[in-house]
Amino acid sequence: MSSTIAFFDAKPYDRDIFSEVNRDFDFDIKYFRFNITADNAVLAEGADVVCAFVNDIITGDVITRLHECGVKLIALRCAGYNNVDLKAAHGKIKVARVPAYSPNAVAEHTTALMLTLNRKIHRAYWRTRDSNFSLGGLMGFDMYQKCAGVIGTGKIGKTLVKILSGFGMNVLVYDPFPDDEFARETGCVYVDLNRLFMEADIISLNCPLTKETEYMINKSSLEKMKDGVMIINTGRGKLIRTSDLIDALKSGKIGSAGLDVYEEEAEYFFEDLSNRVLTDDILARLLSFNNVIITSHQGFFTKEALHNIAQTTMTNIKSFREGDTEFNEICYKCP
């Protein structure tokens, strides 16, 4: 018996990749271009699987509606799952994710943000298009022998450490579960957060969003950092308290920031809003800084990563349908 999948927030590239991969699975996929809500969850009637993305906010109300519709599995086509009420899903609907799809994609995008901010490529691009070939205000620094701080040494963080080590940087890392063998192999050094904040010239956030990491970059932690530090966030938006980041940018404490995520991104990212007035004052303020680059959660967006996401998502669904316990399930853990 083939699974029917209600696929929400389907972009054209999602349809292309998943339809191609589905040739090997032969699932019945119903694509919906909008995000799932409690009001439209009824569209999953007749489907036993819902496929959702990071901007699908799956609340307790959504869980209840899906359960009533007969949905048995929520297959997230992403690694993060802070958008799902796991407590509400417990005992009703299984939840699966894609724990790793292409650490290279995100790590390389992180590095691209660093290089662009440092050498001010974005500003130089617009200057030369206007026949302005002056170099004033475009000076950067050698990354060689500078100190990088990488928070989180999962697959993405470890890939980033290897890239930055290739630049000849001194790499400090923080993770609640240190990998001493990896440190010996790469020459990075595990330290506590305070030391990382105080010594790093560039700080990259590559950790999940949890109760412990929420708003870990705030007024207090920013005050510990070097003047002019660069901050890169390709993890989750709520790792940074954006209002505190803006204050630090205005004061010059933060030299530059590269953000592929934003704490209130769900309403904006992945959509074309160029014909609308941006009503988010905080996001508008961030966009006004010439030392801030915002990309719309595109760190994962490579051909290889999308194919891996589709392959793993479909395999999760197949394994679940066949009663296999190994399908990257996310289990609710009582506090």
VMD Tcl script that draws the C-alpha trace (Angstrom):
set ca {
  {0.00 0.00 0.00}
  {1.50 3.30 -1.09}
  {1.67 6.31 1.24}
  {-0.13 9.50 0.37}
  {1.92 12.56 1.29}
  {0.47 16.02 1.89}
  {3.42 18.25 1.02}
  {3.17 21.79 2.42}
  {5.18 24.94 1.58}
  {6.10 23.43 -1.78}
  {8.35 25.65 -3.87}
  {9.05 24.89 -7.57}
  {12.48 23.47 -6.71}
  {10.89 21.20 -4.07}
  {8.47 19.82 -6.63}
  {11.24 19.20 -9.14}
  {13.62 17.42 -6.77}
  {11.04 15.40 -4.82}
  {9.20 14.34 -7.95}
  {12.48 13.12 -9.42}
  {13.45 11.19 -6.27}
  {9.91 9.82 -5.93}
  {10.39 7.76 -9.09}
  {12.17 5.23 -6.87}
  {9.43 5.27 -4.21}
  {6.15 5.76 -6.09}
  {4.38 7.69 -3.35}
  {1.27 9.74 -4.07}
  {2.32 13.33 -3.37}
  {-0.15 16.21 -3.12}
  {1.74 19.50 -3.26}
  {0.45 22.64 -1.50}
  {2.33 25.90 -1.98}
  {1.30 27.44 1.35}
  {2.40 26.72 4.93}
  {0.36 24.41 7.08}
  {-1.96 25.96 9.68}
  {-4.75 24.74 11.94}
  {-7.22 26.13 9.39}
  {-5.85 24.35 6.32}
  {-4.64 21.14 8.00}
  {-7.87 19.54 6.77}
  {-6.22 19.37 3.35}
  {-4.23 16.44 4.72}
  {-7.43 14.38 4.88}
  {-6.71 11.04 3.24}
  {-2.94 11.37 3.66}
  {-1.03 9.34 6.21}
  {2.08 11.54 5.97}
  {2.59 15.31 6.09}
  {5.85 16.68 4.73}
  {6.78 20.05 6.26}
  {9.64 22.55 6.28}
  {11.18 24.95 8.81}
  {8.58 27.68 8.30}
  {5.66 25.34 8.94}
  {4.74 26.10 12.55}
  {3.20 22.85 13.74}
  {1.41 23.79 16.94}
  {-0.70 21.66 19.23}
  {-3.81 22.75 17.32}
  {-2.24 21.66 14.02}
  {-1.26 18.31 15.58}
  {-4.84 17.76 16.76}
  {-6.28 18.50 13.32}
  {-3.77 16.24 11.57}
  {-4.43 13.44 14.03}
  {-8.16 13.75 13.34}
  {-7.39 13.54 9.61}
  {-5.57 10.24 10.11}
  {-2.02 11.51 9.66}
  {0.46 9.14 11.27}
  {3.81 10.76 10.42}
  {5.15 14.29 10.08}
  {8.21 14.01 7.85}
  {10.28 17.17 8.25}
  {12.51 17.88 5.27}
  {14.98 19.76 7.46}
  {17.29 19.13 10.41}
  {15.77 21.55 12.93}
  {12.52 20.72 14.69}
  {11.92 23.63 17.09}
  {8.89 24.50 14.93}
  {7.06 21.35 16.06}
  {5.19 20.89 19.35}
  {6.69 17.49 20.14}
  {4.79 17.26 23.42}
  {1.48 17.61 21.59}
  {2.57 15.06 18.98}
  {3.65 12.49 21.58}
  {1.42 9.43 21.42}
  {-0.50 10.78 18.41}
  {1.80 11.35 15.46}
  {5.39 10.29 14.85}
  {7.86 12.98 13.79}
  {10.96 12.41 11.66}
  {13.64 14.74 10.34}
  {16.68 14.90 8.07}
  {19.58 15.07 10.55}
  {22.28 15.64 7.94}
  {21.97 16.47 4.27}
  {25.08 18.38 3.27}
  {27.27 19.84 5.98}
  {29.48 21.15 3.18}
  {26.66 23.33 1.83}
  {26.08 25.18 5.11}
  {29.76 25.35 6.07}
  {30.71 26.76 2.67}
  {27.91 29.35 2.86}
  {29.15 30.32 6.32}
  {32.62 30.83 4.90}
  {31.22 32.84 1.98}
  {29.54 35.22 4.43}
  {32.82 35.63 6.32}
  {34.84 36.40 3.19}
  {32.20 38.73 1.76}
  {31.95 40.77 4.97}
  {35.69 40.85 5.52}
  {36.64 41.92 1.99}
  {33.40 43.90 1.51}
  {32.64 42.16 -1.77}
  {28.98 43.21 -1.60}
  {29.91 46.89 -1.43}
  {32.59 46.60 -4.12}
  {30.10 44.91 -6.44}
  {27.67 47.82 -6.33}
  {30.47 50.41 -6.61}
  {31.99 49.00 -9.76}
  {28.55 48.67 -11.39}
  {28.36 52.45 -10.96}
  {31.89 52.86 -12.42}
  {33.27 53.70 -8.96}
  {36.62 51.93 -8.71}
  {37.90 53.56 -5.52}
  {39.11 51.37 -2.65}
  {38.21 53.67 0.22}
  {36.30 51.88 2.95}
  {36.92 48.42 1.47}
  {39.93 47.37 3.55}
  {39.71 43.92 5.11}
  {42.10 41.77 7.11}
  {44.08 38.57 6.59}
  {42.18 35.64 8.05}
  {45.50 33.85 8.42}
  {46.41 33.44 12.11}
  {43.24 35.19 13.26}
  {41.10 33.45 15.86}
  {37.83 31.84 14.83}
  {35.28 30.67 17.36}
  {32.93 27.91 16.23}
  {29.97 27.18 18.52}
  {28.71 23.68 17.89}
  {30.79 20.82 16.49}
  {28.19 18.69 14.81}
  {28.76 17.75 11.18}
  {28.41 21.34 9.95}
  {30.62 22.78 12.67}
  {33.31 20.19 12.08}
  {33.29 20.84 8.34}
  {33.63 24.56 9.02}
  {36.55 23.96 11.39}
  {38.40 22.12 8.62}
  {37.77 24.96 6.15}
  {38.94 27.66 8.56}
  {41.97 25.60 9.53}
  {42.82 25.58 5.84}
  {43.03 29.38 5.98}
  {45.61 29.02 8.74}
  {43.25 30.34 11.42}
  {43.49 29.45 15.08}
  {40.17 27.75 15.82}
  {38.50 27.64 19.22}
  {35.38 25.51 19.51}
  {32.64 25.04 22.05}
  {30.30 22.09 22.39}
  {28.76 20.51 25.49}
  {29.99 17.17 24.12}
  {33.64 17.68 23.09}
  {35.18 15.38 20.51}
  {38.79 15.11 21.66}
  {39.83 12.92 18.75}
  {38.53 15.51 16.27}
  {40.44 18.22 18.15}
  {43.65 16.23 17.90}
  {43.13 15.62 14.18}
  {42.38 19.23 13.26}
  {44.28 21.23 15.87}
  {41.19 23.07 17.13}
  {40.85 23.65 20.86}
  {37.74 23.06 22.95}
  {37.17 25.93 25.38}
  {34.33 27.31 27.45}
  {32.02 29.94 25.97}
  {33.51 32.81 27.95}
  {36.98 32.22 26.54}
  {35.61 31.81 23.02}
  {33.66 35.07 23.31}
  {36.71 36.95 24.61}
  {39.33 35.67 22.15}
  {37.60 35.10 18.81}
  {37.87 37.59 15.94}
  {35.08 35.77 14.10}
  {32.31 33.82 15.84}
  {30.13 31.34 13.96}
  {26.94 29.83 15.38}
  {26.48 26.26 14.19}
  {24.43 24.79 17.01}
  {20.76 23.80 17.34}
  {18.17 25.96 19.04}
  {17.42 24.63 22.53}
  {16.39 26.09 25.86}
  {20.10 26.35 26.67}
  {21.12 28.09 23.43}
  {18.14 30.41 22.93}
  {19.41 34.01 22.81}
  {22.93 32.89 23.74}
  {24.12 35.99 21.88}
  {22.74 38.81 23.99}
  {23.84 42.02 25.66}
  {25.85 40.17 28.30}
  {27.72 37.86 25.91}
  {28.29 40.67 23.40}
  {30.01 42.75 26.07}
  {32.58 39.97 26.52}
  {33.61 39.98 22.87}
  {36.43 41.82 21.15}
  {35.64 45.21 19.70}
  {34.93 44.80 16.00}
  {34.18 41.08 16.18}
  {32.39 39.45 13.24}
  {29.35 37.27 14.00}
  {27.96 34.70 11.59}
  {24.71 32.84 12.20}
  {23.70 29.99 9.92}
  {22.07 28.04 12.75}
  {18.75 29.35 14.03}
  {17.50 32.92 14.34}
  {16.72 32.80 18.03}
  {20.33 32.05 18.91}
  {20.70 35.85 18.75}
  {18.62 38.49 20.51}
  {18.40 40.75 17.49}
  {17.67 43.96 19.38}
  {20.92 43.52 21.35}
  {22.82 42.79 18.13}
  {21.53 46.03 16.61}
  {22.68 48.02 19.66}
  {26.13 46.43 19.36}
  {26.27 47.23 15.64}
  {25.31 50.86 16.31}
  {27.99 51.23 18.98}
  {30.66 49.60 16.81}
  {31.15 46.72 19.24}
  {30.21 44.37 16.42}
  {32.25 45.02 13.31}
  {30.03 43.02 10.97}
  {27.36 40.35 10.95}
  {26.32 37.69 8.46}
  {22.87 36.24 9.08}
  {21.33 33.41 7.11}
  {18.58 33.13 9.71}
  {16.44 35.61 11.62}
  {14.36 35.09 14.75}
  {11.14 36.25 13.07}
  {11.91 34.86 9.62}
  {8.84 32.66 9.19}
  {6.75 35.51 7.78}
  {9.38 36.65 5.30}
  {12.01 34.13 4.26}
  {11.49 32.00 1.13}
  {8.93 34.47 -0.24}
  {9.12 37.32 -2.78}
  {7.93 40.40 -0.89}
  {9.56 42.96 -3.16}
  {6.21 44.58 -3.96}
  {5.29 45.07 -0.29}
  {6.36 47.46 2.45}
  {8.53 45.70 5.02}
  {6.65 46.11 8.29}
  {9.21 44.42 10.55}
  {11.12 47.39 11.99}
  {13.92 45.24 13.39}
  {14.55 43.45 10.10}
  {14.38 46.76 8.24}
  {16.98 48.22 10.64}
  {19.30 45.27 10.06}
  {19.02 45.73 6.31}
  {20.09 49.36 6.67}
  {23.60 48.49 7.91}
  {26.27 48.26 5.21}
  {28.27 45.88 7.43}
  {25.42 43.37 7.69}
  {24.58 40.73 5.10}
  {21.31 38.86 5.34}
  {20.57 35.83 3.19}
  {17.18 34.16 3.34}
  {18.04 30.81 4.93}
  {19.84 29.64 1.81}
  {22.82 27.98 3.47}
  {21.39 24.54 2.65}
  {20.47 25.48 -0.91}
  {22.66 23.40 -3.20}
  {21.70 20.72 -5.72}
  {23.46 18.08 -3.66}
  {21.79 19.10 -0.40}
  {18.29 19.23 -1.88}
  {18.73 15.80 -3.42}
  {19.97 14.39 -0.11}
  {17.06 16.00 1.75}
  {14.55 14.44 -0.64}
  {16.25 11.05 -0.54}
  {16.39 10.94 3.25}
  {12.83 12.23 3.65}
  {11.46 9.59 1.30}
  {13.54 6.87 2.98}
  {12.20 7.97 6.37}
  {8.64 7.61 5.08}
  {9.35 4.22 3.50}
  {11.02 2.92 6.67}
  {8.13 4.14 8.82}
  {5.57 2.49 6.55}
  {7.47 -0.79 6.67}
  {7.65 -0.76 10.46}
  {11.37 -0.10 10.61}
  {12.33 1.69 13.83}
  {15.25 3.44 12.13}
  {13.63 6.44 10.43}
  {15.29 9.43 12.14}
  {12.42 9.79 14.59}
  {12.38 12.72 17.00}
  {11.12 11.59 20.37}
  {9.56 13.88 22.95}
  {11.59 13.97 26.13}
  {9.85 14.94 29.33}
  {11.51 17.96 31.01}
}
mol new
graphics top color blue
foreach p $ca { graphics top sphere $p radius 0.5 }
foreach p [lrange $ca 0 end-1] q [lrange $ca 1 end] { graphics top cylinder $p $q radius 0.2 }
display resetview
